[in-house]
């Protein structure tokens, strides 16, 4: 168990109006820090006032992008309690990312303890308005002052918190998606299955092109054959085709999403047929032409589910469920958010109280 030293902020920041919250713009009073040095391991776990880091200009993260991160949320229940959603899964995925980026791993129990301790310190920042939550961003970055291309010998693990508003304040509106046929986000053997900043930086150009054409996000194709569906924007993607839910298999270039995993477990609980396999864009448009592409949605921590109302590829377009959210997508959203906010039963034991 970590022995976490706590230095409280002298003057807390004013808490925001929950009606004005946006994603990732405001941060709480404290942050968690822990350092790593070769031969010493992880050490000096502490909670300190939120503030800037002092880093050498030659710090390796700036030059070789050796860093990883995670994203999860804390939710306030109707009884006023605070709980997390599947934090051990985030710990496991962080360590998988660390392994790929040659970063020392953090024991799962230490990760969860650190998250809980920080949220407990700033628990008054967890908003109680319907649909709001406290976003949690753990991250690790290389700190060696060196321009040599090798794994760093020192790292910093940090956690920061940000209260966020309801993702759908005016209701869930299905989005328009364009199949990206130029850029790719990842290839098998690369870092596609990790959460590292480079993956997201590489996705920005295609996203901006899609937005300029009136689309909300891009549907990524694989980097080798350029025909198999991988993800939608920065989310996993699922399709309901002729009664069966299909989603891209985790072949090494697709992020193993925790919301994706939760969706699949719920669907199997409900007796819905599920397939994890390769899916071509051509298959989807053919299914749409045959009237069999019934629903599609992205899944991720921020939105939980994001329904897709239109797919476009070249000169072809497919409208799903008359451009409205489908019943299965809605059921998944209602069930997952109900579990997260403590208004629905949690038969799998996914929630973890912060006490």
N, C-alpha and C positions, 0 to 999 in steps of 0.2 A: 504494500500500500504506500502511496506517495505521502510524504510529509510536506504539505503545501504551505508555504509561508504567505501570509496575507498582509498587504499594505493597502489600506482603504483610501479612496479618494477623499481629499479634504472637503471639497465642495462639489456635490453632485450636480449634474446637469438637469435642467428642467425636463420633465417627461413630455413627450409630444402629444398632440391631439390625435387619438386613434383614427379619426376621420381623414387626417391629412398624411398618413403614413404611406411612403413609397418604398420600393425595394432597394436596400443596400445604400442608403444615403445618410442614415443617422446611426450612431453607435453608442453603446452604453458606457457606464462609468469605469468599468474595469476590463482587463484582459488577462488571460493565462499565458505564462511563458515557461519554457523549459529548454535547457541547452544540452548539446551533445558535443563531446570532444573525444577523439580516438584515444583509447586506453582508459578513459574514465566512464564512458557510456553516458546515458541521459542523467542529468543532474539539475539541481537548483529549481525544482518546480515552485512556481510562485504566482500569486494573483496580485497585480499591481494596477494603479490607475491607467486608464486607456491613454495612449500617447504615441508619438513617433518613435521609430527605431533610429539609432545611429549606426550607419554601416559604411565600411570603407568603399571608395569608388571601384576598387578592384574585386569587390565581393563576387564570388563565383556565380551566384544566382543571376546577377545582372548580365553576365556574359555567356553562360552556358545553360541557363534555365533549369538548373537542377532544383526542382520544387514540385510539391504535390499538395493537394488540398481536398477537403470534404465539405459537405453541406447537409445539415439536418436542422430540425426545428424543435423548439419547446412550445407547448400549448397549455393554455389555462382552461381547466374544466369548469363546468357550471358551478361546482362547489368551491371554486377558487384555488384548487390544487394545480400544481404544475407538473407536466409529464413530458417525456421524450418518446420518440417513435423509433424503435429498433436501432438504438445507438451501437450495439455490438456489431451490426452489419456494416455500419460506417467505419468502425475500428478495423474490421477485417479487410474492407476495401482499401482503406488508407494503407494498410500494411502491404497489400498486393501492389499498390502503386509505388510504395517505397522500394519494394523488391525490384521492380522494373527500372527505377531511376537510381538505383544504388544508394539509397538512403537508409540508415539504420531504422529498424522497425520499433514501434512502441507497443508494449504489452496491451492487449485489449482492455484489461481491467484498469490499467492506468489511464488510457484514453477516456473510458467512460467515467472514471472518478474525476478526471480533470474537467470534463464537460459539466458534470453534475455540480461540482464545486463552484465553478464560475457562474452557472445559471442560478445557483442558490444565492450567491452574493448579490446578483443583479435581478433577483426574481421579481422585484417590483416593476421591472421593465417589461415583463411579459404582459402584453395587452389583453384585455378581457372582452373586447368588442368581437362580435361574431365574425369569423373568418380571419382574424388577425393572429399573429404568432410572433415568436422571437426566433429569428434566423441565426443559426450557429455556424460559424466558418472556422474550422480547424485547418491549419496549414503548416507545412514544414519547408524550410528553404536552406540552401547551402550558404555558409558564412565565411569560408576561407578567403582571405585576401590574396588571390592568386589568379594568374592568367593561364595556367597550365590546364590542358584538357584532360581532367581525371576526376574521380570522385573526391568531393570535399572531405576534409577530416573533421569539420565542425558544422553544426546545424542548429537552427532554432525552430522549436515547435511553439506555435502560438494559436490561441483561440480568441476570436472577437465575436461580439454579439450585436445584432441589429434588429430592432422591432420593425415588423413589416405589416403592411395592410393586407386586406383581403385581395386575393389575386383576381377575383371576378366580382368587383363591387357592384356591377350592374347586371349580373347574371352571366352564365357561360355562353359565349358566342363562338361558334365554330370558326376556325381559321382557314385561310387559303394557303395551300402548300405547292411549291414548284419543285419538280425533280431536277436536281443539279447534275448537269452532264459535263462540266468542265473541271471544277475543283473537286478534290477528294479530302476527307477529313482524316483518314487513317488507312493503314494496310496491315494485314496479318504479319505478326512479328514486330510491329512497331509499338506505339504507346496508346492505341485506340481504346484499349480496355482499362486504362488508368485515368485518374483525374489529375492531369497536369496542365499547366497553363498553355503550353504549346499547342495542344489539341484545340483549345478554344480560340487562340489567336489565329490559327490556320482556317477557322471557320468563318471569320468575320467578313471577308471579302464576298463570299457567296451570299451570305445573309444580307449584305447591303445591296447586292445586285437584285436579289429577290424582292427586297422592300421597294426598290426603285420601280419595279414592275407591278407593284400592288399586291405582293404576296407577303405573308407574315413570316414564313420560314422556308427552309429548303429541305427536301427529302434527299438524304445522302445515298449515293451508290457506292459499291465496293471499289477499291482502288485498283484491282487487277482486271476483272472482267467488265467493269463499269456497267453492270446490269442488275446486281443484287442489292436490294434495299438494306440499309444499315440502321440509320437513325434519322430523326426529324429534328433539325436544329440542334439543340443541346439536350434532347430528350430521347428516350427509347420510344419505339413506335409499335402499335398493335393494330391489327385489322380483323374485322369480323367478315368472313367470306362464307356465304352459304351455311350459316349456323356455326361455323368453327372459327375460333380466334387463332390467328397465326401471328407470329412475331419472329424477327430475325434471330437465328441461333447465335449463341455467344461463341463465336469462332476465334476470338482474339483481337478483333478490330471494333467490337461493340462494347460499350460500357455496361457492366453488370449492374443495372439500376436496382436500387432497393425498392422503389415504388413499382418498377416492372415486376420484380420478384413477388411483391405483395399482391399485385393484380393477378398474376398467374395462380397464386395459391388460393385466392378467393374464387377465381373462376372455376378451378378444379373442385373446390368445396361445393360450388353451386351446380356441379354436373355439366358445365360447359366444356365442350371439346376444345382442347388446346394443342397447338403444334408449334414447336420451336424448330425452325428450319430455314433454309435459304428461300427467299422470295424474290422474284424478278419484278421490276416495274411493269414489264409487259403483262405478266400474270395479273397484276392488279387492274390494269386498264381493260384487259379482256374480261375479267370478272365484273367490272363496272358495266361494260357493254352488254353483258349477259344478265344484268340486274342482280348479281350475286354479291357485289361489294356493298355490304349493309352499313358498316360503321368503321371508323378509324379514329385513333386518338394517340397523342403522345403522352408519356408518363414521366414524371420527375418530381423532385422535392418541392420546387417553387409552386407549380400549378396543380400538382397531384395528377390530374388528367387534363389534357387540352384537346378537345374534340376537333376533328378535321372535317370541314364542310366541302372542300373542293381540292382536287388534285389536278395538276397541270404538268404536261411533259410535251415539249415541242408544240405541235399544233393540236394536241389532244387534251380534252378536259373531262373530268368526271365529277359530278355532283353527288355527294353522299347524303342519304337520308333527307333529301330536299333542303340541304344546307343547315339542318338543325341537329342538335345533339341527339345521339341515339339512346335508346332505353338502357342498353347494357353499359354504355359509357356513363350515363347518369347514375346508374346503380353503383358502379365502382366508385365514382366520386363521392356519392352520399355515404357509402359504407366506410371508405377509407378516412374521409374527414370526420365522420362520426366517431370512429375509433380514436383518431388523433386528438379530437377535442373532448373525448369522454362522454359523448352522448349516445354511443352505440356500444354493445357488448364487445369485448376483446377476447374471443375464444382462443386465439393463438398466443396470448401473453406478449404482444408486441410492444405495449407501452411500459415505460419505466418511470416510476415517480421520482421527482426531485424533492428530497426531504433534508 
